[in-house]
Amino acid sequence: MKLSLEKVVQPLESKGGSPITHGYNSLQSPMKTTLFSSKGTPTHFFPSHQRSHDRVAAIDMQSNSSSGNNQPQTSHTSTSRSSDSGEACGAGKKWASKLLSECARAISEKDSSKIQNLLWMLNELASPYGDCDQKLASYFLQALFCKATESGQRCFKTLTTVAEKSHSFDSARKLILKFQEVSPWTTFGHVASNGAILEALDGESKLHIIDISHTLCTQWPTLLEALATRNDETPHLKLTVVVTASIVRSVMKEIGQRMEKFARLMGVPFEFHVISGLNHLGELTKEGLGVQEDEAIAINCNGALKRVEVEERNSVIQLFRSLNPRVLTIVEEEADFTSSRYDFVRCFEECLRYYTLYFEMLEESFAPTSNERLMLERECSRNIVRVLACDEENDGGAGECCERRERGSQWFERLREAFSPAGFSDDVVDDVKALLKRYRAGWGLVLAQGDHHESGIYLTWKEDPVVWASAWKP
């Protein structure tokens, strides 16, 4: 995948630059913020101390853990994994997860005194440039502070605006190429989906792929190569990209030009269309997508369904069914932020579990000073705020902001109301296994088990499922 992608997107020369700055002014400068009080009287949080530096503070806090209930305790683990920037997140229940969980419970219980103590403590220990625990503490602290002060919506909009201003094709290209080089997190779904699409559309002369994802078309160069080498006549391919995230719209023109250039190089008759300006996927129509009767249709959803509002998901799936595709491919990350969305503590624990795995993966995949790693972590910070601190009922229906992930088993129950599982052939599974061998140890592939054995395949990291891929037919 990497080699094919580079034919469309030439690697950008490293321009160096300073690490991405990141901080919370509301926590780092003196600021008076009213918190709710369990007794109904306003209390205030004054974060007037600067953050202590690196691991010295963490060691001091752990050594004093017996002096108070709110102090982090020394982690008791029999094994651990080390990296250049510190011990891996997954090496037992360490101080960050303990303190963060205590703070989440205090917020749920509206215990203002405990909230103030824990926020101050986390502010002293957290750092977006520290080890894995310090990074988790830093990004979850922001979300907890926003939740406690009911400022999540404002914070999320600010973070998104800043990200959009700094977003460019060159920066996005460099980030995606590097991430695909060191981790199969995205390429796993690309290879699985492309295999299912090619098999479902085999022998057809007019193909129409409706791509609903936010991966900047990095999935399609290898598919174009495969079409160019088919034994029969090279088919005509129409690629319609549906964009709902505003941060992606600005780069689609250049991506389209490069895709068209690569298709000419491969000798594949090609059309490229972009549909943008949608508030949510429910606004899609058959006419708007330009679907023709003589086209063999494939719908590809990579990380897109989590951005659909929970109440609208079944209707969007029915919309896909009305297009009568030959195949529907779904790729989603394996986490459940939906069933617990009205239980803050449960949702927090699941969010912390998922992002601990993700941050551990980033720590072991990238160099400690990698700017690409910092960019991915900063993207996580926006998502964490969105999940934990934003009131979905007052977000104006901005579907692109939704981050309510569901597990593969949950998506299976939704999808089988309109589709039948198509599964992946042995050839596709073998291709995915071959892909994983290119990466460092720790990655694996697991087939769905039990009642959902036909539901798809899972990418695992250190035996924990992290990404789910599946294929469906009408």
Disulfide bonds with the S-S distance in Angstrom:
Cys89-Cys132 1.45
